[in-house]
Amino acid sequence: MRCNVVVYKKIVKMIPVEKRGKLSDKLLNYLLKSKKEAKMPSSMAYCFLSQWQTGTFEDEVGLAVLLEATALLEPEKTTEFVEKDLQLADVAKAIKEATA
């Protein structure tokens, strides 16, 4: 099964490599603490769990899967962190457009 992360892979490419680890940690935290897990489609949950098992949330595909899942469940927290903490307004805008 393949994950549908094409749009989010493009967004990940906009993120400087040195900020990806911090982003991955924060998104994983948001996702694990979210009370909105029912909003996640089973195919996305499968992709997330597959990435979790391989431990690859900091590579391009892993971060794209994590970003897509977190943007779906916690869009406000995700875009606020990207825009304010990481200072990546263009990335936050792209996330908002992808979730619209």
C-alpha positions as CSV (number, residue, x, y, z in Angstrom):
1,M,0.0,0.0,0.0
2,R,1.3,3.4,-0.9
3,C,0.7,6.6,1.0
4,N,-0.7,9.6,-0.9
5,V,1.8,12.2,0.1
6,V,2.7,13.9,-3.2
7,V,1.5,17.3,-2.1
8,Y,3.1,17.0,1.3
9,K,6.4,15.9,-0.2
10,K,6.5,19.2,-2.1
11,I,5.9,21.0,1.1
12,V,8.6,19.1,2.9
13,K,11.1,20.1,0.2
14,M,10.3,23.8,1.2
15,I,11.5,23.1,4.8
16,P,15.2,23.6,5.5
17,V,16.9,20.3,6.4
18,E,18.2,21.7,9.7
19,K,14.5,22.4,10.9
20,R,13.1,19.0,9.9
21,G,14.1,17.2,13.1
22,K,12.4,19.8,15.3
23,L,9.3,19.7,13.1
24,S,9.2,16.0,13.2
25,D,9.4,15.8,17.0
26,K,6.7,18.5,17.4
27,L,4.3,17.0,14.9
28,L,4.7,13.5,16.4
29,N,3.9,15.0,19.8
30,Y,0.7,16.7,18.4
31,L,-0.4,13.6,16.7
32,L,0.1,11.3,19.7
33,K,-1.8,13.7,22.0
34,S,-4.6,14.5,19.6
35,K,-8.1,13.6,20.6
36,K,-9.3,13.7,17.0
37,E,-8.0,10.3,15.9
38,A,-11.4,9.3,14.5
39,K,-10.8,11.9,11.7
40,M,-7.8,9.9,10.4
41,P,-8.7,7.5,7.5
42,S,-7.5,3.9,8.0
43,S,-5.2,4.2,4.9
44,M,-3.4,7.2,6.5
45,A,-3.2,5.4,9.8
46,Y,-1.6,2.4,8.0
47,C,1.0,4.7,6.4
48,F,1.7,6.4,9.7
49,L,2.2,3.1,11.5
50,S,4.4,1.8,8.7
51,Q,6.7,4.8,9.0
52,W,6.7,4.4,12.8
53,Q,7.9,0.8,12.5
54,T,10.7,1.8,10.2
55,G,11.6,4.8,12.3
56,T,11.9,7.2,9.4
57,F,9.9,10.3,10.3
58,E,12.8,12.6,9.5
59,D,13.3,11.6,5.9
60,E,11.3,13.2,3.1
61,V,8.5,10.5,2.8
62,G,8.3,10.0,6.6
63,L,8.0,13.7,7.3
64,A,5.4,14.1,4.5
65,V,3.2,11.3,6.1
66,L,3.6,12.9,9.5
67,L,2.8,16.3,8.2
68,E,-0.3,15.1,6.3
69,A,-1.7,13.3,9.3
70,T,-1.0,16.2,11.7
71,A,-2.4,18.8,9.3
72,L,-5.6,16.7,9.1
73,L,-6.0,16.2,12.8
74,E,-4.5,19.3,14.3
75,P,-4.3,21.9,11.4
76,E,-4.2,25.0,13.7
77,K,-1.4,23.7,15.9
78,T,0.6,22.5,12.9
79,T,0.4,25.8,10.9
80,E,1.0,27.9,14.0
81,F,4.1,26.0,15.0
82,V,5.5,26.1,11.4
83,E,4.8,29.8,11.0
84,K,5.7,31.1,14.5
85,D,8.3,28.7,15.9
86,L,10.0,27.7,12.7
87,Q,9.5,31.1,11.0
88,L,8.3,29.4,7.8
89,A,5.3,31.4,6.7
90,D,5.4,30.1,3.1
91,V,5.3,26.5,4.4
92,A,2.4,27.3,6.8
93,K,0.5,28.8,3.8
94,A,1.2,25.7,1.7
95,I,-0.1,23.5,4.5
96,K,-3.3,25.6,4.8
97,E,-3.8,25.4,1.1
98,A,-3.3,21.6,1.1
99,T,-5.9,21.1,3.9
100,A,-8.5,23.5,2.4
